[in-house]
Amino acid sequence: MKILVIGYSSSGKSTFSKRIGNVYNIPVLHIDKIFFAPNWVEREKSLVEKEIRTFMKNESWIIDGLYRNHAKERFELAEQIFIFDFNRFKCLYGAIVRRVKFHNQIRDSIADGCKERLNFSFIWWILFGGRKKESKNLLKSIKTTYEKKVIVFKTRKQASQYLKKIGYTGSLKYE
């Protein structure tokens, strides 16, 4: 099984990816984990692309995050695409909760050396930068192009209901 989980920042994609990975016993690649070097420094694009391509050689995989370079290949190979299309304020709330929960810590879905933070530039990204017309059009295009394999979640409750439906029995709280 090959699964993509994409959508807006701080919508719960990583938590959802880990949970479906546990249910299906499939390895998960969190793109944020390989996109950043310590202290939130962006890594060389060719290295990130190489790691994604290497991971995609697995028989089954879950990729959490979009990273637009060479994304078309992932969309074609994926058997299921989950889109987290949440309201910007729900995403901001998710970022605040995560910041409090992981204060001064490094989450397992982010690169080593990247302590959890919530600064003005990330807040701006959640509310505006990541929601520019280009991004919205991309999500709309994915929904129509891959319509038969796309499931869209507008709320965490919908994502949680899906997890229950596939047999997830752990906590449904989002991290």
C-alpha positions as CSV (number, residue, x, y, z in Angstrom):
1,M,0.0,0.0,0.0
2,K,1.3,3.5,-0.9
3,I,-0.2,6.5,0.8
4,L,0.3,10.2,0.7
5,V,-0.9,12.5,3.5
6,I,-0.9,16.2,2.4
7,G,-2.5,19.4,3.5
8,Y,-2.0,22.6,5.5
9,S,0.6,23.1,8.2
10,S,-0.4,22.0,11.7
11,S,-3.5,20.2,10.6
12,G,-2.5,16.9,12.1
13,K,-0.9,15.1,9.1
14,S,2.1,13.7,11.0
15,T,0.0,12.3,13.8
16,F,-2.5,10.8,11.3
17,S,0.4,9.3,9.3
18,K,1.9,7.6,12.3
19,R,-1.4,6.2,13.3
20,I,-2.2,4.7,9.9
21,G,1.4,3.5,9.7
22,N,0.8,1.6,13.0
23,V,-2.5,0.1,11.8
24,Y,-1.1,-1.1,8.5
25,N,2.5,-1.7,9.7
26,I,3.9,0.5,7.0
27,P,7.0,2.7,7.2
28,V,6.3,6.5,7.4
29,L,8.5,9.2,5.9
30,H,7.8,12.7,7.5
31,I,9.2,15.0,4.8
32,D,9.9,17.7,7.5
33,K,12.3,15.2,9.1
34,I,14.5,15.2,6.0
35,F,13.8,18.7,4.7
36,F,15.4,20.4,7.6
37,A,18.9,20.2,9.2
38,P,19.4,21.2,12.9
39,N,18.1,24.6,13.9
40,W,15.5,24.6,11.1
41,V,18.0,25.1,8.3
42,E,16.7,23.9,4.9
43,R,18.7,21.1,3.4
44,E,20.0,20.9,-0.2
45,K,17.0,20.0,-2.4
46,S,18.9,17.3,-4.3
47,L,19.5,15.5,-1.0
48,V,15.9,15.7,0.1
49,E,14.7,14.4,-3.3
50,K,17.2,11.6,-3.2
51,E,15.9,10.5,0.2
52,I,12.3,10.7,-0.9
53,R,13.1,8.6,-4.0
54,T,15.0,6.0,-1.9
55,F,12.1,5.7,0.5
56,M,9.7,5.3,-2.4
57,K,11.5,2.1,-3.4
58,N,9.8,0.4,-0.4
59,E,7.0,-2.0,-1.4
60,S,4.6,0.0,0.9
61,W,5.0,3.5,2.3
62,I,3.3,6.5,3.8
63,I,4.7,9.9,2.9
64,D,3.6,12.8,5.2
65,G,3.9,16.2,3.5
66,L,4.0,17.5,0.1
67,Y,7.4,18.9,-1.0
68,R,6.4,19.9,-4.5
69,N,9.5,18.8,-6.4
70,H,8.7,15.5,-8.2
71,A,5.4,15.3,-6.4
72,K,3.6,14.1,-9.5
73,E,5.4,10.8,-9.4
74,R,4.2,10.3,-5.8
75,F,0.6,11.1,-6.7
76,E,0.7,8.6,-9.6
77,L,2.2,5.9,-7.4
78,A,0.0,6.5,-4.4
79,E,-3.0,4.2,-4.0
80,Q,-4.6,6.6,-1.4
81,I,-4.2,10.3,-1.0
82,F,-5.5,12.0,2.2
83,I,-5.8,15.8,2.1
84,F,-6.1,17.7,5.3
85,D,-8.0,20.8,4.2
86,F,-8.6,22.5,7.5
87,N,-9.6,26.1,8.3
88,R,-6.6,28.3,9.0
89,F,-7.6,29.0,12.5
90,K,-8.0,25.3,13.4
91,C,-4.4,24.9,12.1
92,L,-3.2,27.8,14.2
93,Y,-4.9,26.3,17.2
94,G,-3.2,22.9,16.4
95,A,0.2,24.7,16.2
96,I,-0.3,26.4,19.6
97,V,-1.4,23.1,21.3
98,R,1.7,21.4,19.8
99,R,4.0,24.2,20.9
100,V,2.7,23.9,24.5
101,K,2.9,20.1,24.5
102,F,6.4,19.9,23.0
103,H,7.9,23.0,24.5
104,N,11.7,22.9,24.1
105,Q,11.5,19.4,22.7
106,I,12.1,17.7,19.4
107,R,9.1,15.8,18.0
108,D,9.8,12.4,16.3
109,S,8.3,13.8,13.0
110,I,10.8,16.6,12.7
111,A,14.5,16.7,12.1
112,D,16.9,16.2,14.9
113,G,18.1,19.5,16.3
114,C,14.8,21.3,15.5
115,K,13.2,22.2,18.7
116,E,9.5,22.9,18.6
117,R,8.8,26.6,18.0
118,L,6.0,29.0,17.1
119,N,7.3,32.2,15.8
120,F,5.8,35.1,13.8
121,S,7.0,33.7,10.4
122,F,5.4,30.3,11.1
123,I,2.1,31.9,12.3
124,W,2.1,34.0,9.1
125,W,2.7,30.8,7.0
126,I,-0.2,29.0,8.7
127,L,-2.6,31.9,8.3
128,F,-1.5,33.3,4.9
129,G,1.7,32.1,3.3
130,G,0.7,28.4,2.9
131,R,-2.7,29.4,1.6
132,K,-1.8,31.5,-1.4
133,K,-3.8,31.0,-4.6
134,E,-1.1,28.7,-6.0
135,S,-1.4,26.3,-3.0
136,K,-5.2,26.3,-3.1
137,N,-5.2,25.6,-6.8
138,L,-2.7,22.8,-6.3
139,L,-5.0,21.1,-3.7
140,K,-8.0,21.6,-6.0
141,S,-6.1,20.1,-8.9
142,I,-5.1,17.1,-6.9
143,K,-8.7,16.6,-5.7
144,T,-9.9,16.5,-9.3
145,T,-7.0,14.7,-11.0
146,Y,-6.8,11.9,-8.5
147,E,-10.5,12.0,-7.5
148,K,-10.9,8.2,-7.1
149,K,-8.1,7.9,-4.6
150,V,-8.5,11.1,-2.6
151,I,-10.1,11.4,0.8
152,V,-10.5,15.0,2.1
153,F,-10.7,15.8,5.8
154,K,-12.1,19.2,6.8
155,T,-11.9,18.4,10.6
156,R,-9.9,16.3,13.0
157,K,-13.1,14.6,13.9
158,Q,-13.4,13.3,10.4
159,A,-9.8,12.0,10.5
160,S,-10.5,10.3,13.8
161,Q,-13.6,8.6,12.5
162,Y,-11.6,7.3,9.6
163,L,-8.9,5.9,12.0
164,K,-11.6,4.2,14.0
165,K,-13.1,2.7,10.8
166,I,-9.8,1.1,9.9
167,G,-9.2,-0.4,13.3
168,Y,-7.1,2.2,15.1
169,T,-7.6,1.6,18.9
170,G,-5.1,4.1,20.4
171,S,-5.7,7.7,21.6
172,L,-7.4,10.0,19.2
173,K,-5.9,13.1,20.7
174,Y,-3.8,15.0,18.2
175,E,-0.2,15.9,19.0
